[in-house]
Amino acid sequence: MRWEGNRESDNVEDRRGGGGGFGFGGRSIGLGTIVIALVASFLFGVNPLTVIDMMSGGQVAPVQQTQNGTPANDTETRFVRTVLADTEDTWTELFRAEGARYAPPTLVLFAGRTPTACGTGQSATGPFYCPADQKVYLDLSFFQLMRDRFRVDSEFAQAYVIAHEVGHHIQHLTGVDEKAQQARSRMSQAQANALSVRVELQADCYAGVWAHHANQARGIIEQGDVEGALRAATAIGDDALQRQSQGHVVPDSFTHGTSAQRSRWFSRGLQSGRLEDCNTFAARQL
């Protein structure tokens, strides 16, 4: 992926540097607890943080985080700032074309855990977007997990992960997330999970829309990049994750979509670059 020398975003809050270890109720938690929490999330759609909180006594210890005024200047951090800037430039233009103003999210770099307006953020949940504070949260160790566990070693795949979370911010700005949340409150668990899949697949499609326009404007995609992003989408599909963690899949518990669906909707956005082609809610077949 061609990104070196491109503009870097100032909308990055770096909370790394101290006090980011796992601690609940004054007690540390182990890898086994995290694995159980993730499996519960895959099987039952339970927030992993809820499971961790219950298993550790129900009291979240105060978080002590050192906030360094400006982000570090290592290559990985500069990459994140550059990708975020690219999403800002792309979505600013797309919103302007519709007569609207784009308000970009802040991206928070953290290590281990961090307070958010949506509760305590944990590395175990992977990158996530909090609509209550309009921030994307990212522990850079997730990229190492992609390399070690999923065998995905691609900068463009990492950019796809960031762009997917920014896609959730687009949904927040356009009111999609609020409507989906209201609808979920009236549904059974299986129906709510199915709606969540459509929300996630739209964010995948929006990531593809970003890549389409960013490549047209700045030529960021190199040979092999798209394949890397598709490998990432395949690796983090609900079916792939469940098969890896428990040996079988439970479709009614899917909340993000299958590997094929995630790849398909990212590709759709990448090929067309049109937001209207990302209407997963109207699609008869995902």
Secondary structure, 3 states (H helix, E strand, C coil): CCCCCCCCCCCEEECCCCCCCCCECCECCCHHHHHHHHHHHHHHCCCHHHHHHHHCCCCECCCCCCCECCCCCCHHHHHHHHHHHHHHHHHHHHHHHCCCCCCCCEEEECCCEEEECCEEEEHHHCCEEECCCCEEEECCHHHHHHHHCCCCCCHHHHHHHHHHHHHHHHHHHCCHHHHHHHHHCCCCHHHHHHHHHHHHHHHHHHHHHHHHHHHHHHCCCCCCHHHHHHHHHHHCCHHHHHHHHHCCCCHHHCCCCCHHHHHHHHHHHHHHCCHHHHCCCCCCCC
